[in-house]
Amino acid sequence: MPWEAAPLGAPNEAFMRRALALAREAAAAGETPVGAVVVRGSAIVGEGKNRREAGKNALLHAEMEAIAAACKALGGWRLWECDLYVTLEPCPMCAGAIINARIRRVFFGAPDPKAGCCGAVTDLFSLPFNHQPQAYGGMLEAESAALLRAFFSALRRQKTSERLS
């Protein structure tokens, strides 16, 4: 694993719990349950949840939404004093956005064996880009993974039911 184990503690856990709450909101709206928050110091400056289905847009990932909100809140695109908390390991697009936004650290819940770019499939943060965020995985991993499993299990049951109807 190229990422380090995520440090637990009251502030870190509280930020990840907010990301989990956003992931639950996404699931309730029929979206893949991923939530993200951008934090500067002790304050959340951007939040996001997956909205690809509702927006009919492949770019509407939780991390992208949280980064955009943080840029707007802080009045600039350089988020070098910020950390990102996200319930699922970032994909290539989101990892690229994290690098470009200069986010210093990423804390994620569940690894993504299909698209994770903090080490599960590849590690974009280790490549010689002009910025290399630190990645910490496994923060509230069981809760993040359980939310994803439950969502996709229900989706498979629904598709099976529709085929049988």
N, C-alpha and C positions, 0 to 999 in steps of 0.2 A: 504494500500500500504506500503510494507516495504521499498521501495526506497523513497528518498527525491526528491522534485522538483529540476530539474537541474538549476543551476545558469546561467543566461544569461550574456552576456558581450562580448565585441569584440573578445578576444582570443578564448573563448569557442565556440562562434558561428562560428568563422572562421574555427575551427577544424571540427565542425559538418558539415559545408557546404562542406568541402573537402570530408568527408565521404559520403555525399549525392551525390557529383559528381562521386565518385567511384561506388556508387550504381546505378547511371544512366548508367555508362559504363557497369556494369554487366547486366542490363536490355537490353541494346542495343545488347549484345552478347547472349541474350536468357537465361540468368541466373536470379535466384531470386535476386531482386535488394537490396542487402545489401552491404554496404561499411563500412570500419573501418580504423581508424588511431591510432597509438600509438604515444604519445607525451611525450617528456622529456623536462621540462622547457618550452621554447617557440618554440621548434622545433619538427617537425614530424620526427620520427625515423623509422617508419614502416607503410606501407599502405597495404590494402588488399581489395579484393572484391570477392564475391562468384564466384567459378569456378567449381562447382561440375559436371555440365553437360559436359563441355568441357574436364575436366580432368577425367571424369568417376570415381570420387573418393569422397566418403562421407565426407572425412576429409577436403575438400577444401572450408571451410567457410571463410568469410571475416576476422573474428577475428583471426582465426588460421594463415592465411597468414600474417596479420599485425604483430602478435606476433613473428612469425618466422623471418620476415624482421627486426624487432626491435632487436631481439637477435643477428642476424648477424651484424647489424650496430653497436651495442654497445659491441659486443664481449663477450657476456655472457647471461645466461638464467634468471638471477635475474633482473626483471624490476621494482624493488621497488620504483624507482623515477619516474615511468611512469604512465600515465593515458591513458585510452582507450576511444575513441569516436566511437560509432557504431550506425547505423541507426535503428536497431531492437534489442530488448532485447535479450541477449545471451541465447542460448540453453544449455542443460546440458553439452555437450562436451566442448563448448567454455567457459562456466562458470568454468569448471574444469581446463581448460588451463590457464584462468585468475588467478585462485587461485594458481596454480603451478608456474606460472611466477612471482608471487608476485606483480602483478599490484595493485597500491594503490587505484585508483578510476576508476569507469566505468560510462560514460555518454552515455545514449542511447536515441533514438528518440521514436519510437513506442513500446508499450508493445506487447508481443507475448502471446496471450491467449492460444495457443496450446502447446508451448514449452518453454516459458520464465522462466528462473531460477534466476531472480532477484526479484521475487515476484508474477508474474502473475500466474504461476502454482505451483512453489515452490521457496524457497529462499536459494540457496546453500551457499550464502555468510554469512548467519546467523548460519550455522552449525559450530561445534567446530573443524574446520580444523586448521592447523598451520598458516593460513593467512586468513584474512577476509576483502576483498575489500569493499569500500563504493560504493553504487550504487545510481545514480541520473537519474531519468527518465523524459521523456517528453520534451527533448531538441529538438526543431524543429519537434515536434511530428506530427503536421498536414502535413508537407511536406513529412516526412518519410512514414507515413501511406498512403498518397495519391499515392505515387510512388508504393507502394506494391499493393494497390487496383487496380490501373490502369494496372499493369503488370498481375495480376491474372485474371482480367476481360478480357483482350485481350487474354490470354491463354485459358480461357473457350470458348470465341467466336471462336477461331481457332479450338478447339477440336470439337465444335458443327458443324462447317462448314465442317470439315473433315469427320464427321460421316454422314452428309447429302450428301456428294459427292459420 
